[in-house]
């Protein structure tokens, strides 16, 4: 799948998830390297990224979970791409966020955006 391809090609990705929003504002997991997530409701930060257009970054143990909006639709975004990258405590977030944004841009293009 597209997420598996990008996860393998991008150093440091531990999880990659694509969320989509329907016309009623419901957001679900469209694709993920974690197959147990597919079809389930998106988390709050994923919905926030799609509705505000802002990148959302959360700290996890040994990683950063960076959710980036992708493919503009109306006043929001059709997709959000959750990129979880390995990160040591206190790591500089800027290059990690940039890497996540680059991945999200490429996935958005692959999805027709």
Secondary structure, DSSP 4 states (H G I P E B T S, - for coil): -HHHHHHHHSTTEEEEEEEEE-TTS-EEEEEESSGGGTTSBPPHHHHHHHHH---EEEEETTEEEEEEEEEEETTEEEEEEEEEEE--TT--HHHHHHHHHHHHHHHHHHTT-
